[in-house]
Amino acid sequence: MISICIIEDIVDIREGLQAIIESDARFRLLGCFTNAEDAIAELPSLAPAVVLTDINLPGKSGIDCVSEMKPIIGATQFIMFTIYEDNDQVFEALKAGANGYILKNTAPEKIIDSLVELYEGGSPMSPKIARKVLSAFNTPMPDQSVNELLSKREQEVLELLSKGFLYKEIADKLSISISTVKRHLNSIYTKLQVQNKVEAVNKLYNRE
């Protein structure tokens, strides 16, 4: 079963998500949170496979939650669930370590499909969000350092890769699974707009 936690402060939306998830035998709902602070306190012990989180929460944002939790529970996949299609919000969420981004008007069956896709290693996005991401990738990348584009854990993975460590060695050093290392690398390749580890390492050391 796919274990899931929800972070959503609006009661109707939270209960709706809970009903959708509990209606499918493939999922097990571990907990619901109304704010990022409570989630940050509980998620490490719950260790869900997937966290579905709103962005605009009271106090810390959903993006703050992802940024803080990714280095601690790297195997957990985060998907943002929001009304926002703003480019800055999308890329801030991806930079923080989110693995997917869907809108709140997404149909229930599509939400289910997105959660399964995420669990299986994909990066689900609504069509509108995907178009924004592709549009950004079709324009020149601004002059940003690798450290500004990648999450802390992604930086660690890339730096170890640049030193010649194998996937298993990286996994052991960071206390994560090999599959998590591979997911981080896929995210790194996407954010840096590269095809392989050689190109990623070259970008790390500005050897383009």
GIZIUR-V202151 format. One record per helix or strand of 3 or more residues. SS is the DSSP state (H for helix, E for strand). FROM is the first residue (numbers start at 1). TO is the last residue. If there is no record, write none. Layout:
[[SS & FROM & TO] [SS & FROM & TO]]
This chain:
[[E & 2 & 7] [H & 11 & 22] [E & 27 & 33] [H & 36 & 46] [E & 50 & 53] [H & 62 & 70] [E & 77 & 82] [H & 87 & 96] [E & 100 & 103] [H & 108 & 119] [H & 127 & 137] [H & 146 & 149] [H & 152 & 162] [H & 167 & 174] [H & 178 & 192] [H & 197 & 204]]
